[in-house]
Amino acid sequence: MGNKKWKIFGYQTSVEWYDVKTKFKQLLRKITYSWLFQEILCLVFLSYMRLVFYSSKRIFINHDVVLNAAKNNTALIIVFWHNRLLIAPFVTKKPKELYPNCNYMTLASRHGDGRFVGRIMEKMGLISILGSSRDGRKASRGIDIGSFKRIFEGLKKGYSLNITPDGPRGPNQKINGEIVNIARIAQVGILAASCSASKFKQLNTWDKFKIPLPFSTLCFYMDERPLYVEKTADKEEMEKIKINIEQRLDILQEKSLEIARGQGL
């Protein structure tokens, strides 16, 4: 674009247009990641999520699996695909109302978007654990020792872990994390789950993110029983379990959408 002449206090000065755009982007980023802006945005998101939930007809399938775990203080790893993230936390609403001492953890990345999601989860009563990006890089999916320690400590206390195993960056509907190994070490069950809305908008994102619309029918569909991993399971066995969980998640996703649209049951 070249230099642009600006007149400041009667003096001519030359400013590189690229520098102006860069400074503006930096300022915009600083504002959007500020505490106040994030709090306002959290309020907007939470208000919309609650509007969708309370204005819609709600169907829960196999929810007793989650309720019984909460009643008995039994930890579970509850997994949803990332594109269902907006209403997935409501699976914990009734258990927390019935059994106030039960707790749910969630894992979010440390970069700005992840912190924002973690803040929303905290306002919904979940314990947000921030995973570490290796070398501070956004693209990395590493989890630091401290985060693993908090997860295992929570599971040992009977806290369940709600997680989207294809997040935060995909690939879509493929498990890319350590949930199978965590379940093996902690000896807790993995419960596949899904939730769908009869009316939604689909975004053009890597995960085809679904935004449910108010006055829909919502279907929360949990698997009939958790899947447990033997303590002695080797890599090959854990890979088979991972594929099995992916298949279960896909099936539950289809079933929940069919029921939400009135085509199931």
Rosetta silent file (secondary structure, phi, psi, omega in degrees, C-alpha in Angstrom):
SEQUENCE: MGNKKWKIFGYQTSVEWYDVKTKFKQLLRKITYSWLFQEILCLVFLSYMRLVFYSSKRIFINHDVVLNAAKNNTALIIVFWHNRLLIAPFVTKKPKELYPNCNYMTLASRHGDGRFVGRIMEKMGLISILGSSRDGRKASRGIDIGSFKRIFEGLKKGYSLNITPDGPRGPNQKINGEIVNIARIAQVGILAASCSASKFKQLNTWDKFKIPLPFSTLCFYMDERPLYVEKTADKEEMEKIKINIEQRLDILQEKSLEIARGQGL
SCORE:     score description
SCORE:     0.000 S_00000001
   1 L     0.000  -20.485 -178.780    0.000    0.000    0.000 S_00000001
   2 L    75.989 -173.396 -179.117    3.047    2.243    0.496 S_00000001
   3 E   -83.453  145.958  176.459    3.299    5.196    2.831 S_00000001
   4 E  -116.327  134.435 -179.455    0.276    7.375    3.528 S_00000001
   5 E   -80.905  128.383  176.372    0.657   11.084    4.356 S_00000001
   6 E  -122.164  143.678  178.347   -1.008   12.169    7.586 S_00000001
   7 E  -106.341  113.587 -177.860   -1.268   15.728    8.925 S_00000001
   8 E  -121.945  117.957 -178.418   -0.789   15.814   12.700 S_00000001
   9 L    52.531   39.540  175.517   -0.820   19.173   14.538 S_00000001
  10 L    83.477   -1.459 -178.419   -0.079   20.929   11.270 S_00000001
  11 E  -110.020  139.899  175.807    2.942   18.754   10.426 S_00000001
  12 E   -79.033  134.698  176.276    3.138   16.274    7.609 S_00000001
  13 E  -138.843  155.320 -178.012    4.157   12.778    8.654 S_00000001
  14 E  -111.722  125.088 -178.350    4.476    9.502    6.832 S_00000001
  15 E  -124.385  131.686  176.390    2.894    6.354    8.334 S_00000001
  16 E   -71.732  123.882 -177.083    3.133    2.852    6.936 S_00000001
  17 H   -60.336  -34.461  178.433   -0.447    1.569    6.411 S_00000001
  18 H   -59.950  -39.477  179.923    0.635   -1.940    7.448 S_00000001
  19 H   -64.809  -38.151  179.028    1.684   -0.580   10.860 S_00000001
  20 H   -62.694  -47.198 -179.887   -1.742    1.032   11.355 S_00000001
  21 H   -63.305  -40.116 -179.837   -3.536   -2.249   10.602 S_00000001
  22 H   -63.614  -45.730  179.543   -1.178   -4.186   12.876 S_00000001
  23 H   -62.936  -39.357  179.500   -1.706   -1.778   15.768 S_00000001
  24 H   -64.134  -42.713  178.550   -5.466   -1.927   15.250 S_00000001
  25 H   -62.981  -40.887  178.681   -5.433   -5.745   15.301 S_00000001
  26 H   -63.930  -41.308  178.810   -3.340   -5.735   18.466 S_00000001
  27 H   -65.370  -43.443  179.911   -5.748   -3.310   20.133 S_00000001
  28 H   -62.973  -41.647  178.355   -8.773   -5.355   19.041 S_00000001
  29 H   -64.030  -40.402 -179.936   -7.186   -8.538   20.348 S_00000001
  30 H   -63.115  -40.078  179.836   -6.376   -6.847   23.661 S_00000001
  31 H   -67.883  -47.392 -175.535   -9.994   -5.716   24.017 S_00000001
  32 H   -66.940  -26.599  178.489  -11.550   -9.088   23.085 S_00000001
  33 L   -97.161    6.966  178.551   -9.302  -10.954   25.544 S_00000001
  34 L   -72.272  155.258 -177.790   -9.854   -8.436   28.337 S_00000001
  35 H   -59.308  -45.746 -176.255  -11.579   -9.622   31.515 S_00000001
  36 H   -63.986  -47.567 -179.358  -14.579   -7.282   31.102 S_00000001
  37 H   -61.285  -43.263  179.991  -15.234   -8.177   27.466 S_00000001
  38 H   -64.205  -38.206  178.023  -14.940  -11.896   28.210 S_00000001
  39 H   -63.747  -43.401  178.936  -17.365  -11.561   31.150 S_00000001
  40 H   -63.528  -44.340 -179.725  -19.928   -9.796   28.954 S_00000001
  41 H   -64.591  -38.938  176.726  -19.486  -12.396   26.211 S_00000001
  42 H   -59.243  -44.424 -179.686  -19.850  -15.215   28.767 S_00000001
  43 H   -61.071  -41.790  178.928  -23.124  -13.689   29.936 S_00000001
  44 H   -62.968  -48.279 -179.381  -24.396  -13.518   26.351 S_00000001
  45 H   -62.335  -46.572 -179.177  -23.449  -17.131   25.628 S_00000001
  46 H   -62.593  -40.747  179.125  -24.894  -18.431   28.902 S_00000001
  47 H   -62.475  -42.056  179.783  -28.127  -16.518   28.368 S_00000001
  48 H   -67.447  -44.091  179.326  -28.486  -18.008   24.905 S_00000001
  49 H   -58.717  -42.296  179.737  -27.671  -21.547   26.091 S_00000001
  50 H   -70.346  -36.228  175.671  -30.279  -21.278   28.844 S_00000001
  51 H   -59.392  -47.093  179.040  -32.834  -19.813   26.436 S_00000001
  52 H   -60.821  -47.570 -175.258  -32.369  -22.823   24.144 S_00000001
  53 H   -64.402  -48.571 -173.239  -32.526  -25.314   27.016 S_00000001
  54 H   -80.689  -21.269  179.204  -35.565  -23.917   28.834 S_00000001
  55 H   -88.244   -7.987 -173.695  -37.574  -23.023   25.721 S_00000001
  56 L  -105.850  155.315  169.929  -37.150  -26.468   24.194 S_00000001
  57 E   -73.043  137.970 -174.108  -38.698  -29.858   24.801 S_00000001
  58 E  -121.123  128.962  178.356  -36.081  -32.051   26.485 S_00000001
  59 E  -122.506  126.920  178.069  -35.622  -35.814   26.103 S_00000001
  60 E  -116.655  124.936  178.434  -33.012  -37.741   28.112 S_00000001
  61 E  -111.842  128.214  179.593  -32.131  -41.323   27.163 S_00000001
  62 L    60.663   27.865 -179.955  -30.148  -43.514   29.624 S_00000001
  63 L   -68.000  -19.677 -179.764  -29.599  -40.502   31.880 S_00000001
  64 H   -61.819  -23.532  177.033  -29.863  -42.839   34.874 S_00000001
  65 H   -63.255  -43.459  178.919  -26.291  -43.957   34.142 S_00000001
  66 H   -71.335  -41.079 -178.857  -25.056  -40.432   34.925 S_00000001
  67 H   -64.372  -42.824  179.782  -27.485  -40.014   37.847 S_00000001
  68 H   -66.087  -37.371  177.566  -26.443  -43.286   39.497 S_00000001
  69 H   -63.454  -41.323  178.625  -22.755  -42.401   39.142 S_00000001
  70 H   -66.013  -41.801 -179.937  -23.426  -39.049   40.831 S_00000001
  71 H   -61.423  -40.607 -176.671  -25.467  -40.701   43.579 S_00000001
  72 L   -92.841    5.564 -178.675  -22.716  -43.231   44.317 S_00000001
  73 L    55.867   42.626  179.776  -19.876  -40.703   43.901 S_00000001
  74 L  -102.517  124.207 -178.073  -18.494  -42.819   41.052 S_00000001
  75 L   -73.473  143.057  173.618  -16.262  -41.031   38.561 S_00000001
  76 E  -133.413  155.664  166.974  -16.943  -41.276   34.832 S_00000001
  77 E  -106.161  106.602 -176.823  -15.287  -39.851   31.738 S_00000001
  78 E   -97.383  121.182 -172.729  -18.256  -38.536   29.729 S_00000001
  79 E  -115.806  134.222  174.194  -17.359  -37.878   26.095 S_00000001
  80 L  -127.249  152.599  169.439  -19.175  -35.806   23.441 S_00000001
  81 L   -70.514  150.939 -172.810  -18.033  -34.748   19.990 S_00000001
  82 H   -60.230  -32.794 -176.343  -16.867  -31.133   19.905 S_00000001
  83 H   -71.624   -4.493  176.200  -19.660  -29.922   17.618 S_00000001
  84 H  -103.244   12.362 -169.501  -22.178  -30.646   20.424 S_00000001
  85 L   -61.689  -29.059 -171.165  -20.332  -28.484   22.958 S_00000001
  86 L   -66.812  -34.618 -179.699  -22.960  -25.760   23.276 S_00000001
  87 L  -115.063   -5.249 -179.178  -25.616  -27.867   25.073 S_00000001
  88 H   -55.484  -37.039 -178.020  -23.554  -30.846   26.278 S_00000001
  89 H   -61.169  -19.672 -178.861  -22.951  -29.318   29.775 S_00000001
  90 H   -69.593  -10.248  174.002  -26.674  -29.585   30.565 S_00000001
  91 H   -61.079  -28.501 -177.139  -26.181  -33.337   31.030 S_00000001
  92 H   -89.658   -4.304 -173.101  -24.772  -32.441   34.467 S_00000001
  93 H   -62.965  -55.446 -177.218  -27.637  -30.130   35.473 S_00000001
  94 H   -65.652  -44.435  176.640  -29.996  -32.667   37.087 S_00000001
  95 H   -55.685  -40.403 -179.018  -27.242  -34.706   38.808 S_00000001
  96 H   -70.166  -31.441  177.037  -25.897  -31.534   40.426 S_00000001
  97 H   -70.506  -41.436 -177.577  -29.400  -30.525   41.552 S_00000001
  98 H   -77.000  -35.712 -175.314  -30.140  -33.948   43.061 S_00000001
  99 L  -130.513   80.901 -174.047  -26.672  -34.563   44.488 S_00000001
 100 L   -56.889  -21.006 -178.800  -25.042  -31.179   45.270 S_00000001
 101 L   -83.629   -7.833  178.772  -21.822  -32.845   46.423 S_00000001
 102 L   -77.438  149.693 -177.299  -21.109  -34.390   43.020 S_00000001
 103 L  -133.279  150.746  178.804  -18.577  -32.568   40.848 S_00000001
 104 E  -129.385  133.979  176.181  -17.707  -32.454   37.165 S_00000001
 105 E  -104.102  157.810  173.474  -14.417  -31.428   35.601 S_00000001
 106 E  -142.157  151.885 -177.503  -13.805  -30.235   32.072 S_00000001
 107 E  -111.488  128.020  178.043  -10.600  -29.769   30.091 S_00000001
 108 E  -131.369  152.634  178.839   -9.922  -26.635   28.042 S_00000001
 109 E   -76.494  162.450 -174.072   -6.835  -25.419   26.218 S_00000001
 110 L   -82.602  -15.167 -179.077   -4.826  -22.498   27.579 S_00000001
 111 L   -71.448  172.201 -170.030   -5.103  -20.216   24.540 S_00000001
 112 H   -52.215  -48.170 -178.027   -7.746  -17.452   24.468 S_00000001
 113 H   -63.449  -41.303 -179.798  -10.644  -19.440   22.987 S_00000001
 114 H   -64.488  -41.411  178.031  -10.038  -22.337   25.363 S_00000001
 115 H   -62.342  -38.324  179.376   -9.934  -20.046   28.380 S_00000001
 116 H   -63.699  -46.900  177.444  -13.234  -18.522   27.286 S_00000001
 117 H   -60.638  -42.857  178.638  -14.893  -21.952   27.009 S_00000001
 118 H   -59.868  -38.090  179.565  -13.430  -22.883   30.389 S_00000001
 119 H   -66.093  -39.825  177.382  -14.927  -19.746   31.938 S_00000001
 120 H   -63.247  -44.255  179.721  -18.387  -20.631   30.587 S_00000001
 121 H   -60.815  -38.968  178.546  -18.070  -24.160   31.976 S_00000001
 122 H   -63.501  -39.376  179.192  -17.132  -22.757   35.385 S_00000001
 123 H   -69.576  -17.827  175.479  -20.224  -20.538   35.386 S_00000001
 124 L   -93.657    6.544  173.932  -22.263  -23.674   34.721 S_00000001
 125 L    94.515    8.290  177.852  -20.796  -25.273   37.833 S_00000001
 126 L   -94.187  155.799  176.564  -18.043  -27.389   36.287 S_00000001
 127 E   -91.285  114.669 -176.998  -14.404  -27.366   37.389 S_00000001
 128 E   -90.059  124.513  176.104  -12.330  -26.102   34.458 S_00000001
 129 E  -110.990  123.893 -178.778   -8.829  -27.543   34.063 S_00000001
 130 E   -89.074  118.809  175.184   -6.619  -25.766   31.555 S_00000001
 131 E   -74.896  155.891 -175.687   -4.471  -28.074   29.473 S_00000001
 132 L   -96.012  134.570  170.668   -1.016  -26.849   28.522 S_00000001
 133 L   -88.707  124.339 -176.085    0.032  -25.950   24.991 S_00000001
 134 H   -60.163  129.799 -178.466    3.601  -27.133   24.495 S_00000001
 135 H    60.170   17.818  179.121    5.989  -24.159   24.228 S_00000001
 136 H    74.817    9.144 -176.516    2.924  -21.924   24.465 S_00000001
 137 L   -86.003  138.017 -176.780    1.987  -22.668   20.882 S_00000001
 138 L   -62.529  -37.144 -172.933   -1.680  -22.653   19.945 S_00000001
 139 L   -73.209  -19.149 -176.251   -1.386  -25.592   17.579 S_00000001
 140 L   -78.086  146.589 -177.542    0.032  -27.961   20.172 S_00000001
 141 L  -114.617   16.933 -178.223   -2.267  -30.304   22.065 S_00000001
 142 L   -66.808  149.370  175.275    0.043  -31.334   24.871 S_00000001
 143 L  -116.346  129.129 -175.384   -1.247  -31.505   28.471 S_00000001
 144 L   -77.167  166.651 -176.824    1.206  -30.634   31.193 S_00000001
 145 H   -59.079  -40.221 -179.199    1.937  -32.776   34.248 S_00000001
 146 H   -60.629  -40.465  179.598    0.071  -30.405   36.553 S_00000001
 147 H   -68.000  -42.616  176.490   -3.146  -30.730   34.535 S_00000001
 148 H   -59.359  -41.573 -178.853   -2.875  -34.531   34.459 S_00000001
 149 H   -61.552  -44.053  179.081   -2.350  -34.511   38.210 S_00000001
 150 H   -63.164  -38.810  179.042   -5.496  -32.443   38.788 S_00000001
 151 H   -63.030  -49.354 -178.407   -7.513  -34.782   36.557 S_00000001
 152 H   -65.645  -37.787  177.294   -6.347  -37.913   38.392 S_00000001
 153 H   -62.857  -42.246  179.068   -6.861  -36.290   41.796 S_00000001
 154 H   -65.262  -45.055  178.947  -10.401  -35.346   40.799 S_00000001
 155 H   -60.509  -38.707  179.324  -11.225  -38.801   39.425 S_00000001
 156 H   -63.591  -31.703  179.197   -9.932  -40.352   42.642 S_00000001
 157 L   -81.271   -6.019 -177.857  -12.364  -38.160   44.622 S_00000001
 158 L    97.115    8.122  176.311  -15.259  -39.309   42.443 S_00000001
 159 L   -75.610  133.918  175.441  -15.349  -36.225   40.180 S_00000001
 160 E   -86.398  156.818 -179.968  -16.427  -37.039   36.641 S_00000001
 161 E  -115.393  118.599  174.267  -14.636  -35.602   33.600 S_00000001
 162 E   -96.637  126.344 -172.759  -16.669  -34.124   30.723 S_00000001
 163 E  -149.649  147.803  173.441  -14.536  -33.878   27.605 S_00000001
 164 L  -104.728  102.143 -169.784  -14.691  -33.461   23.824 S_00000001
 165 L   -72.589   -6.884  174.447  -12.000  -35.899   22.656 S_00000001
 166 L  -100.839    2.627  178.897  -11.713  -34.429   19.151 S_00000001
 167 L   -90.885  168.846    1.101  -11.077  -30.908   20.456 S_00000001
 168 L   -89.236   -9.533 -173.271   -9.745  -28.339   20.371 S_00000001
 169 L  -128.421   10.685  177.977   -8.650  -28.502   16.712 S_00000001
 170 L    89.626 -170.173    8.542   -9.665  -31.912   15.370 S_00000001
 171 L   -66.422  154.023 -174.192   -9.537  -33.944   13.277 S_00000001
 172 L   -61.158  129.188  175.172  -13.314  -33.941   13.399 S_00000001
 173 L    56.384   39.157  172.158  -14.893  -36.871   15.251 S_00000001
 174 L  -133.285  129.633 -179.678  -11.590  -38.627   15.846 S_00000001
 175 L   -69.497  119.954 -177.885  -10.211  -39.132   19.344 S_00000001
 176 L  -117.035    5.238 -176.326   -6.906  -37.262   19.514 S_00000001
 177 L  -110.388 -159.132 -173.422   -6.286  -37.201   23.251 S_00000001
 178 L  -107.877   23.241 -172.086   -5.347  -39.478   26.123 S_00000001
 179 H   -62.551  -35.880 -179.048   -8.803  -40.359   27.423 S_00000001
 180 H   -67.131  -41.572  179.139   -8.374  -44.131   26.950 S_00000001
 181 H   -68.558  -37.871  176.948   -5.056  -44.099   28.789 S_00000001
 182 H   -61.886  -44.678  179.099   -6.495  -41.884   31.552 S_00000001
 183 H   -62.543  -36.846  179.944   -9.395  -44.336   31.967 S_00000001
 184 H   -66.995  -47.262 -177.470   -6.930  -47.244   32.109 S_00000001
 185 H   -68.414  -44.268 -176.204   -4.712  -45.674   34.751 S_00000001
 186 H   -82.654  -13.535 -177.656   -7.547  -44.284   36.901 S_00000001
 187 L    56.229   52.568  173.779   -9.760  -47.346   36.347 S_00000001
 188 L  -122.046  156.362 -177.504  -12.880  -45.303   35.582 S_00000001
 189 E   -82.231  150.114  173.874  -15.452  -45.923   32.878 S_00000001
 190 E  -102.513  122.224 -179.462  -15.785  -43.985   29.623 S_00000001
 191 E  -110.079  112.095  176.096  -19.393  -43.082   28.825 S_00000001
 192 E   -73.669  141.432 -178.291  -20.114  -42.106   25.216 S_00000001
 193 E  -151.313  161.681  174.868  -22.876  -39.505   24.875 S_00000001
 194 E  -151.730  163.267  175.624  -24.425  -37.127   22.389 S_00000001
 195 E  -147.368  137.482 -176.991  -26.990  -34.363   22.267 S_00000001
 196 E  -137.189  155.137  176.641  -28.906  -33.011   19.291 S_00000001
 197 E  -117.380  145.392  179.317  -31.464  -30.325   18.522 S_00000001
 198 L   -68.377  -29.100  178.548  -34.298  -30.613   16.033 S_00000001
 199 L  -126.230  128.020 -178.495  -33.508  -27.092   14.783 S_00000001
 200 E  -157.868  163.032  171.511  -29.979  -25.783   14.495 S_00000001
 201 E  -109.233  135.634  179.173  -27.541  -23.757   12.422 S_00000001
 202 E  -105.116  126.060  179.939  -24.359  -25.450   11.225 S_00000001
 203 L   -86.007  156.429  178.258  -21.209  -23.372   11.025 S_00000001
 204 L   -89.441   62.765 -179.530  -18.538  -23.776    8.378 S_00000001
 205 L  -113.535  175.133 -176.812  -15.857  -24.760   10.916 S_00000001
 206 L   -59.722  -29.175 -176.618  -13.508  -27.745   11.147 S_00000001
 207 L  -103.818    3.711 -176.097  -16.035  -29.624   13.326 S_00000001
 208 L    55.151   53.366 -172.970  -19.224  -28.425   11.546 S_00000001
 209 L   -57.583  134.973 -177.757  -20.262  -26.837   14.850 S_00000001
 210 E  -102.446  126.111  173.879  -23.995  -26.996   15.606 S_00000001
 211 E  -106.205  104.879  179.391  -25.799  -24.026   17.168 S_00000001
 212 E   -66.355  146.927 -178.412  -29.153  -25.280   18.488 S_00000001
 213 L  -102.603  151.618  177.803  -32.067  -22.879   18.085 S_00000001
 214 L   -59.855  158.944  177.500  -34.660  -21.958   20.725 S_00000001
 215 L    59.543   39.893  176.481  -38.015  -23.751   20.795 S_00000001
 216 L  -103.078 -172.402  163.952  -36.509  -26.967   19.470 S_00000001
 217 E  -111.437  126.032  179.840  -36.600  -30.523   20.743 S_00000001
 218 E  -105.722  133.924  175.586  -33.359  -31.482   22.482 S_00000001
 219 E  -122.212  120.677  175.518  -32.313  -35.104   22.855 S_00000001
 220 E  -104.735  116.156 -173.181  -29.523  -36.093   25.251 S_00000001
 221 E  -120.619  113.207  177.231  -28.552  -39.692   24.554 S_00000001
 222 E  -100.757  152.070  175.422  -26.094  -41.555   26.805 S_00000001
 223 L   -64.457  159.558 -175.546  -24.724  -45.032   26.146 S_00000001
 224 L   -67.758  -28.715 -179.089  -26.338  -47.857   28.138 S_00000001
 225 L  -155.894  152.995  176.599  -23.204  -48.490   30.180 S_00000001
 226 L   -69.153  156.812  176.047  -19.677  -47.136   30.584 S_00000001
 227 E  -105.294  126.361 -178.523  -16.777  -48.847   28.842 S_00000001
 228 L  -105.795  147.451 -179.146  -13.897  -49.891   31.113 S_00000001
 229 L  -110.194  127.095  178.821  -10.282  -50.409   30.111 S_00000001
 230 L   -61.480  142.616 -179.980   -8.269  -53.220   31.682 S_00000001
 231 L   -58.646  -30.858 -175.647   -5.282  -52.043   33.700 S_00000001
 232 L   -93.350    6.560 -177.365   -3.057  -54.375   31.659 S_00000001
 233 L   -59.657  134.235  178.085   -4.355  -53.235   28.245 S_00000001
 234 L   -92.882 -176.812 -175.706   -1.563  -52.694   25.708 S_00000001
 235 H   -60.688  -41.019 -178.829   -1.399  -50.143   22.878 S_00000001
 236 H   -64.066  -43.991  179.184   -3.160  -52.406   20.394 S_00000001
 237 H   -65.118  -40.814 -179.844   -6.048  -53.068   22.783 S_00000001
 238 H   -67.278  -32.514  176.700   -6.373  -49.381   23.634 S_00000001
 239 H   -65.919  -39.583  177.247   -6.472  -48.506   19.922 S_00000001
 240 H   -64.665  -39.852  178.756   -9.378  -50.932   19.454 S_00000001
 241 H   -65.134  -40.950  178.771  -11.181  -49.362   22.407 S_00000001
 242 H   -59.851  -45.127  178.678  -10.621  -45.905   20.944 S_00000001
 243 H   -63.821  -39.506  178.439  -12.171  -46.976   17.628 S_00000001
 244 H   -61.463  -43.181  179.460  -15.074  -48.560   19.507 S_00000001
 245 H   -64.673  -42.942  177.871  -15.743  -45.304   21.380 S_00000001
 246 H   -57.842  -43.364  179.529  -15.626  -43.317   18.127 S_00000001
 247 H   -65.117  -41.523  178.919  -18.192  -45.685   16.611 S_00000001
 248 H   -63.460  -41.446  179.018  -20.433  -45.441   19.687 S_00000001
 249 H   -62.418  -41.481  178.936  -20.269  -41.629   19.577 S_00000001
 250 H   -64.873  -42.270  179.603  -21.249  -41.610   15.896 S_00000001
 251 H   -63.729  -46.198 -179.483  -24.186  -43.975   16.528 S_00000001
 252 H   -64.617  -34.066  177.500  -25.451  -41.933   19.493 S_00000001
 253 H   -62.792  -45.535  179.277  -25.130  -38.774   17.435 S_00000001
 254 H   -66.033  -43.897 -179.035  -27.372  -40.242   14.726 S_00000001
 255 H   -64.178  -43.789 -179.097  -29.875  -41.651   17.225 S_00000001
 256 H   -64.268  -35.929  178.917  -30.161  -38.413   19.204 S_00000001
 257 H   -69.644  -40.311  177.768  -30.784  -36.434   16.005 S_00000001
 258 H   -60.847  -44.547 -178.870  -33.457  -38.894   14.849 S_00000001
 259 H   -68.533  -41.995  178.771  -35.288  -38.658   18.196 S_00000001
 260 H   -59.301  -35.626  179.650  -34.997  -34.865   18.307 S_00000001
 261 L   -86.663    2.128  177.911  -36.608  -34.711   14.869 S_00000001
 262 L    80.223   19.330 -176.972  -39.336  -37.122   15.928 S_00000001
 263 L  -106.236   -5.087 -179.102  -38.105  -39.981   13.764 S_00000001
 264 L  -110.134 -178.252 -178.055  -36.824  -42.243   16.544 S_00000001
 265 L    53.775    0.000    0.000  -38.272  -44.242   19.407 S_00000001
